[in-house]
Amino acid sequence: MHPIHLLLLGLLTAVSTTASPIAPRAGGPTFEPIPQNCTITNQLPTNTTSPTGTNATLASGWKLPFNFTQNHEIYSSYFSQPFYNPAEQALHCQQQCYGFSERGTCKAVLLGYNVPTPEGYYGTEGGELATACLLYDVFLEAGMFVPAPQGQYVNETASNVDCPV
């Protein structure tokens, strides 16, 4: 080997073993702390009666219609058990929204418990009830929601994450 090759090999070895920051990789969006100049608002409907006007209390929460989620859901993650208390879980879901892709891409989140997984989720038939963090590319309004089936989407949080871009 020529001396120049040995020198280059030595330099490449030194450079390749030097520590470097780890960039975010495939998987879920990174949890980014939300700056104080962002506004977080709850967008769940406040009425707890059935839409038929019978004043029957819903034993479920609220969900977004299928056609809405088909067009505006940009990321979803499902957990078999909640890892944190509901307030911490909601904050982490909001932080994932803030950390998703380019700033301003994700505008809202829905965190719910007993949310059915979609068909094809990790090769399954779907329908398994899980904790879900769902991210959307538009701001949510209370009027967009519809009552969820019995026992689904319980103890949920729906938040707009409105940050200057």
FENJOLIN-V215225 format. One record per residue. N is the residue number from 1. RES is the residue in three letters. PSI is psi in degrees with one decimal (* if undefined). NEAR is the number of other ideal C-beta (glycine too) atoms within 10 Angstrom. D_FIRST is the distance of its C-alpha to the first C-alpha in whole Angstrom. Layout:
BEGIN
n = [N N]
res = [RES RES]
psi = [PSI PSI]
near = [NEAR NEAR]
d_first = [D_FIRST D_FIRST]
END
This chain:
BEGIN
n = [1 2 3 4 5 6 7 8 9 10 11 12 13 14 15 16 17 18 19 20 21 22 23 24 25 26 27 28 29 30 31 32 33 34 35 36 37 38 39 40 41 42 43 44 45 46 47 48 49 50 51 52 53 54 55 56 57 58 59 60 61 62 63 64 65 66 67 68 69 70 71 72 73 74 75 76 77 78 79 80 81 82 83 84 85 86 87 88 89 90 91 92 93 94 95 96 97 98 99 100 101 102 103 104 105 106 107 108 109 110 111 112 113 114 115 116 117 118 119 120 121 122 123 124 125 126 127 128 129 130 131 132 133 134 135 136 137 138 139 140 141 142 143 144 145 146 147 148 149 150 151 152 153 154 155 156 157 158 159 160 161 162 163 164 165]
res = [MET HIS PRO ILE HIS LEU LEU LEU LEU GLY LEU LEU THR ALA VAL SER THR THR ALA SER PRO ILE ALA PRO ARG ALA GLY GLY PRO THR PHE GLU PRO ILE PRO GLN ASN CYS THR ILE THR ASN GLN LEU PRO THR ASN THR THR SER PRO THR GLY THR ASN ALA THR LEU ALA SER GLY TRP LYS LEU PRO PHE ASN PHE THR GLN ASN HIS GLU ILE TYR SER SER TYR PHE SER GLN PRO PHE TYR ASN PRO ALA GLU GLN ALA LEU HIS CYS GLN GLN GLN CYS TYR GLY PHE SER GLU ARG GLY THR CYS LYS ALA VAL LEU LEU GLY TYR ASN VAL PRO THR PRO GLU GLY TYR TYR GLY THR GLU GLY GLY GLU LEU ALA THR ALA CYS LEU LEU TYR ASP VAL PHE LEU GLU ALA GLY MET PHE VAL PRO ALA PRO GLN GLY GLN TYR VAL ASN GLU THR ALA SER ASN VAL ASP CYS PRO VAL]
psi = [141.4 152.5 -33.6 -36.9 -40.6 -40.9 -46.8 -40.5 -41.3 -43.1 -43.1 -39.4 -44.1 -42.9 -40.0 -19.5 0.5 135.7 142.0 155.9 145.6 123.7 151.3 141.7 -178.2 147.9 -155.6 159.1 149.8 151.1 107.4 128.3 137.6 123.5 156.8 -18.1 7.5 153.2 126.5 121.7 143.0 129.7 11.8 146.1 146.3 -14.6 141.1 20.4 161.2 151.6 -9.6 -6.6 14.7 -2.1 20.7 129.8 134.1 131.0 29.9 -178.8 -147.8 147.3 167.8 143.9 152.5 -45.8 -30.9 -48.3 -34.6 -35.4 -23.8 -8.6 123.0 -13.9 146.3 143.6 143.5 138.5 136.9 -31.2 142.8 136.1 -23.1 174.2 163.2 -38.7 -42.7 -41.2 -41.6 -43.1 -43.6 -38.2 -43.3 -40.4 -34.6 -38.2 -47.8 -34.6 -0.2 121.0 -141.0 145.1 134.0 -6.6 -48.1 129.9 -17.2 157.3 153.8 118.3 122.6 158.5 149.4 45.1 128.1 135.9 149.4 157.8 135.0 -2.9 114.2 40.4 11.2 170.8 -12.1 179.6 -7.9 133.3 132.0 169.9 133.4 139.2 112.8 129.3 142.2 152.7 10.4 156.8 146.0 152.3 149.5 -36.0 -10.0 -20.2 151.5 154.5 138.5 158.1 157.7 123.7 5.3 156.3 43.6 157.6 43.8 165.9 130.0 122.1 139.4 135.8 94.0 105.3 142.1 139.0 *]
near = [6 7 7 8 9 10 10 11 11 10 10 10 10 9 9 8 7 7 5 7 4 6 6 10 6 4 7 15 21 13 15 15 9 17 9 6 8 13 12 17 12 12 19 16 17 6 11 12 12 12 10 8 7 8 9 10 9 17 11 17 25 22 23 20 11 9 8 16 15 8 11 17 15 17 18 17 15 17 14 10 6 14 10 12 9 14 9 11 19 22 19 17 24 25 18 22 28 22 17 22 12 7 12 14 15 23 20 25 27 28 24 24 20 19 25 18 18 16 9 9 15 8 5 11 10 11 10 14 17 17 22 21 24 24 25 25 16 14 14 22 12 13 8 19 21 13 18 21 12 9 12 19 26 15 14 24 22 27 23 20 24 14 16 9 6]
d_first = [0 4 7 8 6 7 10 11 11 13 15 16 16 19 20 21 22 25 28 30 34 34 36 39 38 40 44 47 47 46 49 49 52 55 56 59 60 60 63 63 66 68 69 70 74 77 79 79 82 82 81 85 87 88 86 85 82 78 77 73 72 71 68 67 68 66 65 65 62 60 60 59 57 54 53 54 53 55 56 58 59 59 56 58 62 63 63 59 58 60 58 55 56 57 53 51 53 53 49 49 47 48 51 54 53 55 58 60 60 62 61 64 64 65 64 63 59 59 59 55 54 51 53 56 60 60 63 62 63 61 60 59 57 58 56 58 57 61 63 66 69 72 74 71 71 73 74 72 73 74 72 69 67 69 69 66 65 65 63 63 60 60 58 58 55]
END
